[in-house]
Amino acid sequence: MKRSSIKIENGVARNPLIRLNEPVNLCFGADEQIAIVGENGSGKSLLTDMITGKTPLLYGKTLYDFYPSESKLAYENIKYISFRDSYGAADANYYYQQRWNNQDQEDVPVVADMLDNIKCDPYFRETLYNILNIPPLLNEKLILLSSGELRRFQLVKTLLTNPRILIVDNPYIGLDVKTRELLSDLFKKLIASYPVQIIVVISSLDEIPDFVTHVLKVENMCCGEKVTKEAYMSSFRKDENKGLLSSDIKEAILSLPEKEDSPVSEEVVRLNGVSIRYGSRTILKELDWMIRKGEKWALGGENGAGKSTLLSLICADNPQSYACDISLFGNKRGSGESIWSIKKHIGYVSPEMHRSYLQNVPTSDIVASGLHDSIGLYKKADASQKEICRFWLSVFGMEKYENTPFLQLSSGEQRLVLLARAFVKDPSLLILDEPLHGLDTYNRRLVKSVIECFCRRKDKTVIMVTHYKEEIPGVISGSLFLKKNR
């Protein structure tokens, strides 16, 4: 008889606020590698919490078989990596302040210290380290790791505990091409050599990893039937109209009035020989870059090459920004301008901001905070500002969640709200750090359409970071690729 690793029979969550619309019935074979797929807000995370035992059941039961593991406890055998780890209880500014303030402190943990205390087979450890290129990171302080490097560290740290079942949420997002290839290779080798079952939770409906054998689709808060990957892919049909902006929304964006206080300088960003160091690590080295009004740039590079650090300098979030030769909108940094006078012309979204946005306030307040460049809403929005917030929520298809607490949304829905926050003040400079991070197939199309429409307006300047060429909107005309300093 075929062995089942996880079986849920007529499972209904105890808490009605985190309950799927129908009882859950599923059965994962011990030798199956599963992809749980679904659009943003479909219920994937709720189902995952039931699988891991995080969500207690009111009705039904969950059965586990972790053979050959000696432990029978779910929390020891099932490890879940969501990659939504917070750098702190504030915005990206807090994160870079932490980097700056802690870079030379001896008590700040280094990667090796965090990994060496996990007991495991030496050969297994060496295999993981080599496949994911961990040795160069071992002596680095954890606070100095880039977003992509942090994910590699988290994955290795989890795998060293020898889980019987590994669940990974959108494992490839934010990783450069080389690291994505390394991760795929690692998954295949793990499956072939160790008693581990891998379950990936992905939002991209049409990009199923090679090692996956079966697909479980979650749709409209209902758990579907598990099918083979071949059956799923043969039946999948992309809706060619879904995710496209309506003509009314396009016209509304293009018809937005020009801002009276827009910067007049033809030079938006200028960096002259900018270098950034944290302790002994050089992040950026003698970088020159000039962006003119109306230009649209794609910023690429390896994980750890300094892309997010560069954007933090432009936004004045990084403490080192005032020690560098940087000009913004024709004004040299440190010539008397305030942070708020810099930020009022910039719209910004990033993975660091998303991870640290922990305010459980209505989504309309999250969007309104972008008008004042705050994380919390420190100024009450007036009627006209509320209307602007509603408009941008509607652009990203989130108007029905206007009064929903932010933390009750799925991570993909949260990203759409933060994108509305970046656009809400109609910025002259739009900085998008991995804006399609965690979005489903159709919402990625939607966001690309919004960016392209916004860029058709006069004098709008854009910097966009992505590791996927297919995510780059057609309006992007310039590119800068950063290489990691070795």
PyMOL commands that set and color helices and strands:
alter all, ss='L'
color gray80, all
select helices_A, chain A and resi 16-18+44-52+74-77+92-102+111-116+122-131+135-137+142-144+147-159+177-193+229-235+247-254+307-314+319-323+339-343+351-356+363-369+383-395+399-401+406-408+411-423+441-455+469-471
alter helices_A, ss='H'
color red, helices_A
select strands_A, chain A and resi 4-13+24-29+34-37+57-64+78-81+165-169+197-202+214-219+222-223+227-228+267-278+281-292+296-301+326-328+331-332+346-349+429-433+461-465+478-482
alter strands_A, ss='S'
color yellow, strands_A
deselect
rebuild
show_as cartoon
